[in-house]
Amino acid sequence: MRRAALAIVVLTLLLGAAPAHAVTRACSPTGDVCYGAFGIGSHVRLRVTLAGNLFHTYKLCVRAPDGSRTCRQLHTWPIAHGLFQSTIHWRAHFPNKGHGRYRATWNAGGGAFRPAITFREGPTIHATPNSVFAGGTVRVGGLAGGCPTGDRVTLISRAFPHTHDFAGQPAVFATVRPDDTYATFVTIPASKAAKRYAITARCGGGNFGVTGHLRVR
């Protein structure tokens, strides 16, 4: 009994509570099964952790943004403190159908674990805040969609200052971090007209294929 209690405590420490604003990880009501998506973008790993040898195999299914669903039969392995675990890099086992929201479900024993878990694949472009007065500063960043660490992301928008240009359009630059993210701060010129501006991006010689937006007031 003491060993089981210790295992549940370790599960809590390993996985933490599921955030209220997004279901990226969850635990069963008894705390003996926890599962979730860890990491972001191209580095997401899908993990299930068990307080005891509850099952050896399980089925993991991932639904892509286009609605297609792929399932894999996988195994758990002993780790420490009576815990068993399985962790996989999702892109090594499931087809990458491009940017958007993916949905993962684990199935074992009596059926699928609930709730399902969601995670996003890049690239993405976000301005924070997404509405700013002319002359204000915004953070522009997101997921680089697998561009190599250290590569430069070129962000292009008519809302930006003409400090740098790309193909005649104002541009700013950011560097891809090891976790597949990028970010930079931009001060919007005080002379910019109040309207909604598009933001596009390039990396590694190609377009991101997605568009962010910033409203200047």
N, C-alpha and C positions, 0 to 999 in steps of 0.2 A: 504493500500500500504506500509506504514511504517512497519507494522507487517510482511508482506511478505519479505521485504528487510532485516529485522532483522533476520528472519528465515534462509534466504540464507547465511547471514554472519555467523550465528551460525553453519550451515552445514559445511561451509568451515573450521571453527575452529575445529569442531569435527573430521572431516575426513581428512583434508589436501589434497594436490594435489597428484594425482597418480604418483608414481615414473616412470621415463622414461624407466628404464631398465627392469621392470617387472610389469605386469598388476595385481596388487593385490587389487586395489580399483579404483573407477571411479565415475564421476558425469555426469548427463545429461548436454547438452549444456546450458540449462537455469539455472542449479544449483539447481533445485527443487527436484531432486532425486539423492541420493548418495548411493553407495553400495560397499561392498568389503569383503575381508577376513582379519581378525584381529587376531594377535597372530601367533604362529608358531607350527608346529608339532601337537602333540595331543591336544594342547590348542587352535586350530583355532576356531574362532567364525565367522559366516557369518551374516552380518548385512546390512539392508537397512534402510535409514533415509529419511523422506519426509518433505518438507517445506509446510505443510498443509495436510489436510485429502484427499489426492489424490485417495487412494483406501484402503479398509479395509483388503482385502485378496490378496494373490499373490501365485504364484507357483515357488518353488525353485527346480532346478534340479542339480544334481551333477553327473558328469561322472568320473568313477574310472579309474586307469591306465590300467585295463584290457578291457576297452571300454564299460563296462556295465553302464547303466544310471538309476538313481532312482530319482523320483520327489515327492515332498511333498507340500500340500496345507497349507499355514500358514497365520497368522494374524499380522497386525500392531497395535500398541497401542500408545496413546498420551504420550509424555514425558514432554517437557517444551518449552516455547517460540514459541508455535504454531507448534512444530515439532511432527511427528509420527515416530515410529521406531519399528523394529523387530530384535532381536538378538538371534541366536541359537548356541549352541555348536554342530558342525557338526556331531561329532561321536555319539551324542545322537539321531539323526534323520536319519542318512544315514549309510549304511554298510561300514565298513572299509575293503577295499580290499588289504591292505598291503601298503608297501612303494612305493613311486612314486609321480607323478604329478596328481592332481585332477583339474577338471574344473567345475566351478559353473556358472549357469545362472539364473537370476531372470526374471519372466514372469508376466506381468500385463498390463491391458488395451490393447494397440495396439500390444503387442508382447514382445519378449525377449529384455532385456536391452543389449546394446552393448557398449564396448567390454565385452566378457566373462572374468571371474576372475579365476586365477589359484592359487593353493596353494599346498604345499608338505606335505606328511606324512612320518615320519621317519621309521626306522632309516637311518641315513646318516653318511658318513665318508669323511671329506675333509681335505686336507693338504694345508696350506697357508704360503708361496707360494708352488705351486705344483712341482716346480723345484728348487733345491738348490745345491750349492757346498758342497762337503764333509767338515764337520767341521762347517757348518752353522746351524741355528736354524729355526725350522718351528713350526707353530701352527697347531695342529691336533684337530679337533672338528666336531660337527654336531648336529643332532637330535638324541635323545636317544630312540625314538620309544615307548614312554610310560613307560620306566623303572621308578620305583618310585624315587621321589626326595631324594637325599642323597645316592643313590646306587652308586657303583663303576663301571665304564666302564673300561674294560681291553682292551687296544689297542695293537695289536701284529703285528710286522713287522721285517724282517731281516735287515731293514735299521736302526733300533733303537740300542742304546747301550745295553750291557748285564747287566745293573744295576739291572734289574728285569727280570725274565723269566716266561713264561707260557708254559707248555708242551715242554720245551726245546727251545722255541723261545723267542727272546728279546721282552719285553713288557713294556709299560708305563700305568699309570692310570689317570683317570679323574673322577670327581664327577658330578652326574646328578643334574642340577639346577632346580628350581621350574618351569621354562619356557620350560622344556623338552630338554634343550641344555646341552652340555658338551664341555670342551676344556682343552687342556694342551699344554705346549711348550716342544719341544724335540730338543736337540742338536745332530745332526748326527755325529757319529765318523769320524774323519779325515781319517781313514783307509778304509772307505767303498768304494767298487768298484763303478765306474760310471755305472749306469744302472737304470731301472725302477723297483721299489719295490712295492709289494702289501701290503695293510694295512687291517687287519680284526679286528673285535671287538666282545666282549662278555659283557653281562650284565644280572644279575639275573639268572645265571646258563645256559644261552642259547646264541647261536651265533646271531649276528645281521642279518646275511644272505645277507649282501652287502659287497662290497670290494672297498676301496679307493686306490689311487696310489700316489706315490711320486717318482720323478725322481731325482737321485743324479748325479751330473755332475763332 
